[in-house]
Amino acid sequence: MKIIMHLVCRLMLALWLMAGTAIASPVVLTDHTTTSPAEANLWRALPTGSTITDFNQLRAAILSAGTVASTLGGEGAFGLRMQVTSLSEQPGTWFVRLPANYLDRGQAYWQSDNGRTVPLPGFGQRTGQSVRLLHQQAFPLTLNAGETGVLWLMIDAKKFPAPVQPHFVPQSRFYQQQFLTNAATLLGTGVMFTLGLIALFAYFRTKTPVTLACAGYVGLHGIGWFAASGAWGFIWGEGNSNPAYWGMLLFPFAIACASQFTRLLFNCRLRHSRLNHFFHGLSVLCLGLGLLMPWLPFVWGYQVSHAIALLWVPTAIVTGIMMLSKKDFRAKYYLTGNLLYGVALLAYMLLHVGQLDLAGYAEGMVVIALALDCFCILLSVAEWLSLQQQEYRRSYLMSRRDTLTGIGNRHAFHEQIDELGDQPYGLVFIDVDGFKAINDTHGHDQGDRFLVFAAEQMQTHLGRLGTVYRTGGDEFLWLVPICHPGQLAGLPAQLAQRLQQSEAAFHRAGWKNAGLSHGMATSLESDSLSQCLSLADERMYQHKQGKNHTLVRRPS
């Protein structure tokens, strides 16, 4: 009996020792196939704050640690030991790809069955990356033909938002994946940078706040995703900080700009007061959280950023639908962009909670989707600017057109004078005779119809010689540019003839007592516009008194 109990105890001890030194399921590598062992119960949680500098320390730490169900949502350091066998008949290189873009540092060692222990190239944002792979980490593993051994691996980060499932990728296939992932990310962030700069230049040109908000919205997304992908690490190299965390810290500021952009795009201050208060409050909240987040643990900031995203996406989509239902066609681009944005963030968050297994590629697709979103946002700004330009042109034309007759007013006249510069010109000051009698006899409606008819006739008979302006009441101005000195000799008689033709048209239309008194002056016989107008006005009154001839002083 004692012998049996002794054997049972020795068996239990052996099982306990085996459990303490359990190794992950063996991984078999081939020349052309990616091998991805299951992540469940693969990793071991290493002591917080442990300092590991060599293989013996890493081995001891992993052997003494307990397994965890998953690294999803985990914090700190994790380690694993995995038996790996190459079935290749020739020496080959595989890349171990880890979907962990926030990784601070990583260490790996290869312990071959032939007795050699080799430190593998380092990886992580703070320890330097031997392989440049955005959104993920990777390091090479070179094995001899048929070699078998154990891979010892340690990773450390403030947050693991996705399960860290290792992928052993053959060298040729890895380079294809690396090119596609890096190209998609750099293309997407490059598009966002470019669109942000376009919006910023538009702000410098137009001084409209909506373009500045758009520049912040688009540009901060580009900078944030460039940082979150790990690309800043390529520039800064090794350091005490992890630039991949910056993307999460910039996100609240991007949404603050997005809130202001939405408020300004749809003119909420004048048309939608409740939305105006909501978006203004949301932008202030996001700005405050963004300023606070650098002082909080990264895990808290990570959760705050995802909470903001969960609030913003449905808000933006509902706003776009509501504005489109109100026939605000700027919303068609805004809604399209935010639908893309919503789908992208949904895929991103599902990946982070382990419900979508795309092995890190979802983040590259998110960046492309966000680039398309930013393009749509810029289109909505272009639509807004187009509408503003149309409104400006309409207001501009209205301010320079006489509302009754449709011809130019005094503002248009002065603009035309400014455009002429030093070019000589002639002015004909015209006053309508008999207009008061028409108003008194037939009423103001009939008087207005006569003024419209008079303006049409003067414009018709003046033709290409110049332009007719109504300066007030029954007073008009004819402005005639003088292109060459010889034109001046016959100009007074020519203009007088055309005025007589206009008067004749009045009489044929039944306005028998209507006429035109006029006086002409040129810039060549005066020192300023006001002097030229005074001279023409004086001659008009002389003509009204005499009604037989027009006085024009020849320049000396």
Beta strands, then each sheet from edge to edge (+ up, - down):
strand 1: 24-29
strand 2: 44-45
strand 3: 76-86
strand 4: 92-98
strand 5: 105-112
strand 6: 117-119
strand 7: 137-143
strand 8: 148-157
strand 9: 167-170
strand 10: 425-433
strand 11: 467-472
strand 12: 475-481
strand 13: 515-522
sheet 1: 1+ 3+ 2-
sheet 2: 1+ 3+ 8- 5+ 6-
sheet 3: 7+ 4- 9+
sheet 4: 11+ 12- 10+ 13-
end
